[in-house]
Amino acid sequence: MKPDCCDADLSRRTVLAGAILGVSAAFAGLAGAPGLGAAEPETGHHAHSELSPDQALNRMKEGNRAYLAGGAAEPDTGSGRRLAIAQSQSPMAAIICCSDSRVPPEILFNQGLGELFVIRIAGNTVDDAGAMGSVEYAVAELSVPLVVVLGHERCGAVGAAVAVVERGATFPGIIGQMVQPIIPAVLDARRSGSPDLLDASVRANVRRTVDRLRRRSEPFVLDAIRAGRLRIVGARYDLDQGNVDFFDEGEALQS
């Protein structure tokens, strides 16, 4: 006769085996679900902007001019707009910008609710999986026609990378890891011989991110660029003046 402890042990093993089989079955079901385990992202969950890439870029420029003029065109942030987009979004652009509190994209581009898909990360890089995945989501699922990489004057993250290059500075926690992707841009800027290394590094960092997106994105992003459905541009926001300089627009705007 088996002792009670053996029966209890066998019972635990039986329960555990059943749990493992249940979890395996659940994952198998998920793998066949739309958008999970598929070779290409699932699309069509949201309406998409009817603007072309050039029209979206012009709208962004007009918005910044309105902001500089004191908000000449009031953005739609009311309850009607909120309810209209509650079930689905169709932003006209994705913005990769710094976390800096002085750089709020919806305000400086004078846009209302649901117009911008904003990805904020210190130093406006896409080396973080969350940032790059967000860009891919905006392209694959929301069909945004425009991606703007927005750097800004006196960026603290870029300044930290400059301090690492120039003085071998160190930072607490994982701040050092955060600025590591910006260091190549600082080295590029330093080789250029610019008298203002910080500002040159801000622009070089934007160019680096733009180049990463234009040349080394997933095939579905590159296909959208080649087909003319997507445009990726680089810009710099001036904290003092309030204007956005779109200094890397890629191909010229179509008339």
N, C-alpha and C positions, 0 to 999 in steps of 0.2 A: 504493500500500500504506500502511495506517494505521500510525503508530508504536505501539510497545507501550504508551506512556503513555496513548494514547487508549483502547485496549482495556481497560486497567486502570480508567480513569475510568468507562467505560461499565459495566464490571462492578460498580463501587461503587454507581453510580446504580441499577442493577438490583436489587442487594441491599437498598439503602435503600428503594426503592419497595415491594419485597415486605414489608419490615419494617413500613412504614406501613400497608399493606393489612391485614397481620396484626393490628396493634394496633387498627385501626378495626373489624375484624371482632370482635375480643375485646370491645371496648367495646359494640358492637351487641348481642352476646350478653348482656353484663351488664345492659344497659338493659332487656332482656326478662325478666331473672331476678326471682323473687319478692322484693319489698321494695326493689328498685332501680328508680328512675324511675317508681314507682307514685304515683298521686295520693294515696293514703292509706297509712299504715303497715301492714305485714303483722302480724297478730296470731295468737296461738294457739301460739307456740313454747314457752310456759311455762304451767304451772298458775297460777291466780291465787288470791289470798287469798279465803277465804269470808266474811271480815268485812265488815260494812257500814262506811261512813265513820264513823258515830257509834260503832260498836263498836271500830273501830281507834283512834279518839281516846280513848275510855275506857281502852283497853288501855295506851296511852301514858301516860296520867295515873296509872294504877295502877302502871305500871313505875317512874315517878319516885318515887311514894310508897314503893315497895319499896326503891329505892335510898337514900332518906332514912332508911329504917328499918334500913339495914345489909344490904340484899340479902335480904329475907325470902323472896322466891321466887327460887330459883337459876335463872339463865338456862341454856338448853341449849347448851353449847359442846363437848360430847363427840364422840368419834369416830363414834358412831351417828348423831348429827345431821349431822355432816359428810358421811358417806356417803349419807344420805337426800336431801340437797339437791345432791349433786355433779353430777347431770345436769340439774337444773332448779331454778329459784328462784321463790318466791311471797311476796315481802315484803309486810308489811301496811301499810307506809308508806314514802314517800320523804322524806328529811330534807335540806333545804338548810341547811347550817350553816357556821360559820367554820372556817378551818384551825387555829385556836388549839388548842394541845396540851392545854389544860385543859378542853376541851369534847368529850369522846368520846361520841357519841350512844348507842352500844350499852350503855355503862356507866351513864350517867345516866338512861336509860330502862329499864335492867335487862332487856335483850333478848338473846336468843341468836343463834347463827349463822343467817343467812338471813332474819332478821325485818325488817331495815331496809335500804333502798337509800339509801346515804349519798352525798351530793354535797357535797364540802367545797371551799370557796373563800373566801379572805379577804374578810370583810365580808358573807358570805352573800347575794350578789347573783346575778342570772341574766342580766346583760348580756353575759357571756361566752358565746360560742356553745356551748362544751363544757358549761357548766352548764345552759343552757336545753335543749340537745339531750338531756342526761341526764334532765331532768324529763320531756320528751316521750317518751323511751324507756320510762321507768317507767310512764307512763300508757298508752301505746299497746301496748307489748309485754308488760308485767308486770301491767297492770290494777290498779295500786295504788289502794286506795280513799281514801287520805289522803296529802296533801303537807303537811309542816310546815316553815315557814320559821323557823329558830331563830337569833335573835340572842343576845348575851350581855353581861353586865356588863363594863365596862372593855375593850371591843373595841378592839384596836390599829388596825385598818383604819379604823374609824369615827373613832377619835381622830385619825388622820392627816388625815382629811377635815375634821374640826373645826379642826385646825391650819392647813389651807389657807385655810378661810373666815375664821378669826379673825386669823391672822398672816401670811397669804400664804406659808406654809411651802412649801419644795420638797424633793424626795426624789430619791435617785440611781436610775439605771436607769429601769425602767418602773413603779416603785411609784406615781408620780404618776398614771399612766394607770389603774392598778388602782383608785385611790380616787376617780377622777372620777365614777363612777356613784353614789357615796354622797353627793356634795356637795349635790344637790337635797334630800335628806333632812335634812341639817344646816341648810340654809336654812329648811326647813319648821319644824324644831325651834326655831330661833332666833326665828322670827316668833311662836311660841307663848309666848315669854317665860319658859320654864322656867328655874328657878335652876340646874339641873344639865343643862347643854347636852349633855354627852357622853351621858348616859343617855337623855335625850329624843331624841337623834339615833339611838341604837341602836334605840329603838322605832319612830321614824319611818322608819328604813331597812327594818325588817321590814315595816311597813305598805306601803311603796312596792313591795317585792318581791311581797308578797301581792296587792296591787292589780294589778300587772303580770300575774301569773299568772291572776287571776280574770277580767280584762277584756280582755287583749290577747295571749292565747295563740293557738295554732293552733286551727282549728275543732274538731278531734277532742278537744282538751282541754276547750274550752268546752262541747261537746256532753255530755261525761261529767259536767261540773258540773251542767248543766241537767237531766240525766236522774237526778241523785241518786246516781250511781255514784262520784263523786269530791268530796272536800271539801278545801279549802285553808285552812290556819290559820296564824296567826302567834304566836310565843312568844318569851320571853326567859328565859335561864338565869342564875341568880344564882350567881356564883362563890363567894361567901362562904357562903351558906346551902345551896346545892345544889338548890334547888327550881326548877321550870320553871313560869313564869306564862304560861298560854295566854290572852293578853290580846286576841287578835283571832280569834275562832272563827267569824265569819260568822254564819250562822243558828244558832239555839239547838239544842241536842241534842234529838233526839226521845226520848220516853220509851219 
